[in-house]
């Protein structure tokens, strides 16, 4: 685009793109491709390798959002980013410098990441350098006690780091980009608000754990707390779920595959719904369910949660007999039983509608019939009731809303 060596001409040349880039920035919240369009143009203007927006939610100390655009096709970055997301934040030496509360202005990694370190680093050699990400300049767009949203511009070894004139030009764009980030702040936070039945989790007797796709625990109820304290094969250490040695890699692979599908292969997501995971040397197993709200599905880069619902293996094997008893005691039809089974396993009405091949009006009719037969008055009561069927109470005597 221009000769980066002629620093005295750089700012004047960049000024030609200022108004165009500002217009693209203000289209970000209006157009689902807005961030892509802005980043793609900035790539060409600055002749850089990668433009990346990320967020750290300090409540969980994890990357809650990641969306990058580079000069290569998307598939070149997909595997690299997924592999990178499996590293804890402390594994990358750049994080400590960037998150230093005394740091001001732009962080540039060449100030402390040496060529010698790069040559010996798996992170650089296997993930970053193959896609031309040697140098990075990073600046926060939003930073408070809850959240840090920031953007990074990466360059190759050949291109070298951004110079002072280029950073000054980016500083002029910064106020506009910050305004857009404030408008869309909720997109970058981990949020439990959109999870169906979240408020019921703490009231249930069934152990339930919510995880992000890095394997870090976001929330768990009292039943799960008791389970992890009393079962040596299911533990919580440093806010991470720890399974037996032989199960941990397999579990991490499941999370990796789910994130890969969610981010890059959404048409395959149905294959990873409600996976059953048995725990070695334990009477317990859990159902792994992806929790993705409409927000997560609509905005690329957001990282959803998964719900682990634990139960004893023997009880899971008795599921069919519980359905038979439910049918006999409450006279539920086959289709009503199917709806209950889908609902208790985490599906919302839209997903049930698609799974059963029915219209929403038909689903609501089935629900009304189920309410009448089970003496439930709402989805919340029905969920609580259905969860209770696999508790230790005698089946014929149990109904949480009977007195």
C-alpha positions, 0 to 999 in steps of 0.5 A: 500500500505504501513504503513503510520506510518513509516515516515522514510520509506515512501519516499523510498517506494514512490520512487518506483512509481515515474517513473511510475507516471511521464509516466502517467502524460505525457500521460494526453494530449495524451489520453482522459483517461490520467487524470483518469489513473494517478489519479487512480494509485495515489489513490492506491499509497498514499492510499487516497480517492480522487484526484481532478483537478479544475480551477477557472476563475478569470474573472468570479470568478467561478469554470470553470473546475472540474474533480475528481477520487475517490475510489468509483464508479462515481455515488457516486460522481456525486450527491455530486459534482453537489450539491457542485457546487451549493454552491458559492465559499465563502460558503466553508471556505477552499477557503479563505485560499487557495486563500490567496496571501500570502500562500506558498506551500501546503494548508492543511485544518486541519490547520484551519477547526476544528472537531467542525466546521465539526460537525456543517457544512451541507457541510461536513455532507451532501456532503463531509464526506459521500464520505470520504472527510474530509481532503484535501491537495491542491496546484496550478499548474498554477496561474496568473491574469486570471486563477488558476488550482490546484489539491487536494488530499483528505483523510478520517477521518480514514486515516488522512492528508497527512504527510510531506514525502508524500507531498515531493513526490508530490512536485517531481511530480509537475513540470511534472504536471505543464508542462502538465497544461500549454499545455492544459491551454485553457481547463480550461478557460471559453471561448466564442470563440467556440460559434456559432454567439457569435460576433453577440450577441452584435449586435442583438436587441433581449435580450441575456444573457450567463450564466454558469451552476452555474447561474452566468452571463458570458456576456449579450448584450445591449438589455438584459441590458436594459431589466433587468434595466426596468423589475422588474421581470428580474434583474441582482444582483451581476452578477447573473440573479434574477427572481421572487421568485417562478421562481428562484428555478425552474430555478436553477433546470433546470441548475442543470439538464443540468449539470447533463446530460452534465457530467453524462448522455450525451445521455439525452442532447437532452431533454434539448435543447431549453427549454422554460421558462415563467417568472411569472408576466411578458410578457417575456419568454426565450429560454434556449439553451445549448452551448457546443462546441466540446471542451466541449464534448471531455473533461470531467470536462469542464463546458459549458454555456447556452444562454437565448434568451428573447422575449415577450410571445405574439411575441412567440405565433405569431411565426407561423404567422411569418413563414407563412409570411416568406413563402409567402414573400420569397417563402421558402419551408417547409424544408427551413423554418425548417432549418431557425427555427433550425438555429435561435434557436442556432443550428450549421450545424452539429446539424441541419444535425442530427436533419433534417436527412440530409447530410451536402451537402443537408444542404448547398444546402438549405442554398444557396437557402435561401440566394438567396431568402432572399438576405443574403450572409452568416450565419451571415447575415441570423441569423441577418435577422431571428432574425429581423423578430420578432422585432417591424419593419413591417414585409413586410418592414424589411430587415436589409441588404436592403438600 
